[in-house]
């Protein structure tokens, strides 16, 4: 038996190891051409690829593969302890500070900080704090990313703040009905007055 074969796609003569074996005999096209054809089909049929993936993941074989994958990546008690100790070092504390600061500068981080402060205040003052990041984003879109009081667009010079129409100190809640976007100067000027 010959140890080489000609690929029907690219026409190259290659060793048999460069061909996939189906039912005991090599496929007509080489591995490289098979991969290329498979990739082209995937790009042309993304919906089918997604459906196949969903079906596989919901099958028993897919679930078992996921369990095995998770088991391989499970942290040992030694790894967990090492991470806890590292987090207590100066390097670990600095890395966490950088992560937190980087997150706080994003829209999601800004909203999370506001929610955290509102929850603390709510627990302290017994107010309702239900404003979510999505609700805040919709409020900003409603006001076209402009100050509710002066109408100026937000910028680095006019940073965005959440203003409570009825101030929390006067019994207002941290809810979508009571929060409007305001530039820092307008929010500071308003202080705890009701409008």
N, C-alpha and C positions, 0 to 999 in steps of 0.2 A: 504494500500500500504506500502511496506517495505521501511524503511528509509536508507537502506544500499544496496550495490550492489557489485558484484564481477567483478573486472577488467579482461577482456579477455587477456590482454597482460602480466601483472605482476602477476595475480592471487590473489591479495590482496582483502580483503573485506573492502570497504571504505564507508563513508557516501555519500549520493547523492550530497552533495555540492562539492565533489571532482570530479564530472563528468560534462562535458559540456552538455548543453541541446540542442538537435536538433529536431525541429518540435514537441516540447512538451514532448519528451522522452529523457532520458540520453543516451549518446554515449556508445558503448560497452567498450571502454578503458578509464581509468582515465585521468585527466588533465595532470598529470606528464608524463604519457606514450605518450599522444598526443603531448606534447611539445617536448619530446625527438625525436619522429618520425619526427616532423616538422623540427627540427634542423638538423637531419641526412639528410633529403631531401634537405634542403638549402645548406648544405656543399657538397652534391653530385651534385647539379645542380646550380652552381653560375651564369651561363649565363642566365638561365631561371629566376632566382631571380632578376637579373639586369634588364632584359627585362620587367618583371612585374612592377618593381619600376619605370622605365622610362615611361611605359604606364600609370601608375597611376598618376605620377606627371604631365603628359601632359593632363590628363582628367580634366573635370570641378570640380569634387569632390576633386582631388588632389590640384588644383589651389586654391580652396576655403579654404582647410585646411591650405595651406601655408599662405594665406592672414590672416586667424585667428591667426596662430602661430606668424606671424610678428607683428600683432596688439597687441598681449599680451606682446611682448617683446619691443615694442616701448617705448622709454624713454619719460617721462613727462618733461615739461619745468623745473620743480623743480629739477629733476635728472640731467638734462643737466647743469643747473646753478651750482648745487653742484659740479659736476665734474670739471667745469671751475674754480671754487674757489679753489678746492683741488689741481688742477694742478699748481696754483700760490703759494702754500705753499712750504716750504723747502722740506718736504717729497715728495710732488708731483714732484717737479723739480728733486730731486735725483732719483726717480723711472724712470722718463723719460730718464735721463742721462744713467742709467744702461741699459735700453732697447736699446737705441741708440748705446751704446758701445758694447753690446752683438751682435747686428745686424752688426755693422761695422767689427767685427772680422770674419764674415762668408764670403764665396766667393761672395755671392750675395750682401752683404753689402759693401765689398771692391769695387766691380764693380759699385754699386750705387754711392759711394763716388767719384770715378773717373769720372763718367758721370756728377755728379753735378758740380765738379770743371771744367770739360771740357765745360759744358754749360755756367758757369759763365765767363770763359775765352773767349768762343765763342761770347757771348754777348758783351764782352768788346772789343775784337780784330776782330770781324767780321769773324770768321773762321767757318768751317763746323764741327759739332760734332755729328756724327751719330753712334758711336760704341756702341753696345748693350752688355749685359752680355752674351748672347748666342754666339755672334760673338767672344768675348774675350775668352770664353771657347774653341771654335773651334780653335782659334789661339794657345792657350796653348797646345791643343791636337796635332796640326800640328807640333809644336816644341818639342813634347814629354815631356812637362813640364821641359824644359831646357832653359838656357840662349841662346838667338840667337847669342851672340857674343863669349862667351867662351865655350859654350856647357855643362856647369856644371849643375847638377840637383838642383832644388830649395830646400832649407831647412831653418831651423830657422837662421842658420848662413849666408845663402845666400837668403835673402828674395826676393820675386818676385816683379817686378815693370813693369809698362807699359812704353816703350820707343817709342818716335816718331822718325821714320827714318829721316824724314825732320822735324826738330824742329818746334814747334808751333811759336816760336819767329822769325823763318825765313820763315813763311808763310805756314807751314805744317798744315794739318787738323787732327782732332781726329776721324779718320775713320779706318775701318779694314785694308785698304790697307797701312796705314801709321803707324800702331802700331805693335810692336813686343815685346815678353817677354824678359826682361833683368834682370840680378841679380843687386842688388844695387851698388856693386863696378863698374861694367861695365857701368851702366847708369850714375853714377857720373863721371867716367872717360871720357865718351863721351861728357858730358855737352851739349852744343848747336852746336856741329859739325855735318855736314852732312856726311853720308857715301856713 
